[in-house]
């Protein structure tokens, strides 16, 4: 068994090792948090680069033409999700720092490792990749509006668009461009082809490295404020339960095939915690708990994603030569 296949087969164990190491470092070497925090963006960009390389751009161009999926992803993330989030956050303490952290992360759909998790569940990762620019642009425009709607104008005014734009350029646009150039190089050169094949075994280690730097850099924040932010955990868990079901129902209504249906489920439930984190760190001092609230969502979501990569293909959106239908879902026992 080659290294790539071994890593894919044992990836959950690999991630667990990185998380345990991060917890140990975060607790034992809390003074290193600033160093690890600086590594988040470059490591996340590297993760996206090797992830994009897994998707042939010929198929990606075809995915851009699927307007139905793009519309469904936008509808789920910016119409359905805000309603669910509004209802769930009514159960949180009405403290601005906690609320703004929870709202920032829950209202922003993931545009990075959702691709990896969709692929792990045998979903249509090309569709997810093709949708990421639209998801990023729309969340950049709508997040201040939703914060104003849910919390008032004072909170919306402290959100700076700069970190979001920077995150898009560095974490999405740059890796996507480099991946495209690498594929062009691989088609024309044996060296390029060898490089691309070597990169093929890196997605799992890079995901582990991403988890490591995020947790090791932010655990001291969570550790010192655990009693105050623990209240958000039930809300995050409820979101992980509710949104896959709603995503599956939407896929049934739209009669999507299994690959598209799984992709819609994952884009509906996976949140933009890693990209939102720099935004939360840029908030004023009065919102110092917001980054910890964001990181807590990351930790909860990772457990949920490991579960969903098994539940979604095995039960929620099983393989079938026929398109998904709402009647088939409701008739399941």
N, C-alpha and C positions, 0 to 999 in steps of 0.2 A: 504494500500500500504506500503510495507516494505521500510526501509531506503535506501537500495541499488537501488531499482527500482525508488524511488522518486528522488534520486540523479542523476540517469541516465536520467530521464525524464526532470529534471530541470538543467542539467549540464551547459548549456550556461549561465544561470543566476548566477550559482555558480561561474563560471569563471569571469564573469563581476564584481562580488563583490570583488573577490581577486584582479583583475586588478585595480579597483578603490581604494582599500585600499593601494595597492602598489604605485600608483601614489601619493596618499596623503602622504605616508611615505617618498617616494623618494624626494618629494618637501619640506615637512616640517621637515624631519629629515635626511638631506643629509649626516650628519656626521656618520650615521649608515651604510652607503653603504659598508664599508669594512667588517663589521660583516655579512651582508647578503650575500656578495660575497663568504665568506667562507662556507656558507651553501648550495651553489648551487649543488656541487657534491654529498654530502650525501642525499639531498632531491631528486635529480634526480635519484640516484641509488635506493632509496626507491620507487619512482614512477615506475621504471622499474621492480622492484621485484614484486609489487602487480599486475602490468600489465601482467608479464610472468605467474603469478599464474592463470590468467584467461584462459590460453591456455593449455589444456591437452597435456602432452609430448608424448603420444601415437600418437596423430595427428601430432605433431611437427616432429616426426621421419619420418612420411610419407611425410611431406612437403619437407624435405631435398632431397628426391628422385626426385623431380620435376625439372629436369635440365633445362627444357625449360623456366620456370619462372625465375630461377636464371640468365640464360643467357640474358633474356629480360630485367631484372632489371639492370644488369651490362651494357648492351648495351645502354639503355636509359640514365643512369646516367653518363657514362664515354665516350660515343661517341656523343649522341644527345645533352645532356645538355651543354657540353663545346662549341659546335657550337653556340647554342642559347645564352649562356652567353657571348661569344666573341662578337656576334653581338649587344647585348643589352648594354654592357659596353662601346661600342664605343661612346655612347651618354653621358658618364660621364666625368667630368673634369679630365684631366690627372694628378691628384694629387696622389702620391704613397699611402698615408695613406687611402684615400677614395677607390682607386682601389683595394688595397690589401684586405681591409675589405670586399668589395663586392664580390671579386673573391673567397676569402676563404669560405664565407658562401654559395655562389651559386654553387660552384663546389663540395661541399661535401653533399652527400645524407644523410637524417636523419636516425638515427638508434635507436631512442628512442620513442618520442611521435607519430611518424608516425604509430606505432602499434595501439595506442589508437584511432587515427582519422580514420584509416582503419576500425577498429572494429565498430566505431560509424556509418560508412557508410555501414555496413553489408558487408565489403570486407573480403577477405581471409587473416586474420591476422596471421595465421600460416605460410603462405608463406613469409610474410614480416619478421616474427621473424626468420625463417630459413635462410633468406638471409642476415641478419644483420652482421654476422661475415665476409662474403665475401665483403660486402659493406664497412665495416670499414677498412679491410686490404687493399683493392684496393685504397680507397681514401687516406690512409696514404702513399702509395707508389706513387700515381699519383699527389697529390696536389703540391709538389715542382716542378714536371715536368711541370704542367700546368702554375704555376706562372712564371716559367722561360720562357715558350713559350709566355705568354701574356705580361710579364713585364720585362723580362731580368734576368740574373743570380744573380744580386745583391740582389733582393728581395727574390728569392728562397733560397738563402743561409741563410737568417735570420730565416727561419722556422725550428724550432727544433722539431724532432719527439717525444721527451720525453713526452710532455703533451698529445699528441694523444694516445700513448701507455698506459699511465697512465689512460686516460679517458676510453679506451677500457676495461682495467682490472677492474677498479672500477665501472664504470657505466654500462657495459654490461656483462662481464664474471662473476663477483661476484654475481650480482642479478640473472642471469640466473642459476648459480649453486645452489644458495640458494633456488630458486623457485623449481628446480628439487628435491632437498633434502626434501623440504616441501611437495611436492606431494607424494614422497615415504613415508614420515612420516604419511601423511594423509591416505594412503592406509592401514597402519598397526596399526594405533592408533586412538582412538576416540578423544583424545586430539588434535592430528594432524589434524584431520578432522574439529574439532571445530575451530582451529586456521585458517585453510584455508578459512572456511566460513566467519569468522570475517574479514579476509583480503579482502574479496570480495566486501565490500562496500567502500574500501579506494581509488580505482583508481581516482575517480573524486576529492575528497578532496586533494589527493596528487598532481594531475595536477594543481589544484588551488594554492597549496603551492609552487609548482615549478615556476609558473608564478609570484607569489608574490615576491619570493627572487630574481629572475632574474631581474624583472622590478625595484624593490626597490633598488637593488644594482647598477644598471646601468643607471637609469634615470638621475642622476646628470650629467653623461657624455653626454647624449643626450640633456639635458636641456641647458647645457652651450655651445653646439656646433650645435644647431638645424639649424641655418641658413646655416652652411657649409655642413651638411649631408642630408638636405632635398632633395637634388638633386637625392639621390639614391631611393627615394620612388617610382617615376614613373617606374624605372627599375624593382623594386621588384614586383610592381603591374602587369607589363607586363609579367614577368616570371610566375606569378600565373595564368595568362590568357592563355598563350601559351602552357605551359607544360602539363596541363590536356588534352588539345586537342590532342597534339602529343602522349601522353600516351594512350589515347583512340584509336587513329588511329593504334598504334602499337598492342594494344590488339585485334583490329579487324583483322589486317593482320595475327596475330598468332592464330586467332579463339579461343580466351580464353573464358571461361565462365564468368558470371557476377562477381563472387567473385574474381577470378584472375584478371579480367580487372580492377576492382576498386582498388585492391592492387597495380597493375602496375601504375595506375594513381597517387596514393598517394605517392608511392616511387619516382616517377618521379618529383613531384612538391615540396614535403616537404624537407626542408633543415636542415643541421646539426648545427643550430645556437647555441643551448645550449652546445653541446660538443666542438664546435669550439671556443666558447667564452674564455675558459682558454688559448687556443693557441693565440688568439688575444691579450689577456692581457699580454702574455709573450713577445710580440714584443718590439723592442727598443723604446726609448722615441720619436723618430721621427715619429712613427706610432701611436701616442696616440689617434687619431681619429678612428682607426680601430675597437676597441671594440664597440664604439658608432654606427658605421656603421652596425656591426653585430647585435646589440640589436635592431636597427631600423628594420632590416629584421624580427626579432622575432615578433615585434609588428604588422607589416604589415601582416605577415604570419598567425598569430592567427586569424585575421579578415577573411582572405581568407579561412582558414581551416573550420571555422564555416560555411561559405557559401558553401564550397565544400562538407561538410558532408551531405548537403541537395541536392545540384545540381547534384552531381555524381550519387547517386542511383535513383534520380527522373527523370533525363533527360540524363546525359552523358552516364551512364552505368546502364540502368534500369534492373530490374529483368526479366529474361526470361528463360524458360526451354531449349532454344536453345543456342548454342554458339554464341558469338558476331561475326559479320562479317562486313568487311569494306563496303560492298554494302548496308547493312542495315543502317549504320551510314550516308552514303552519300545520301541515299534516304529519310532520315527524313526531314520533312518540319518544 
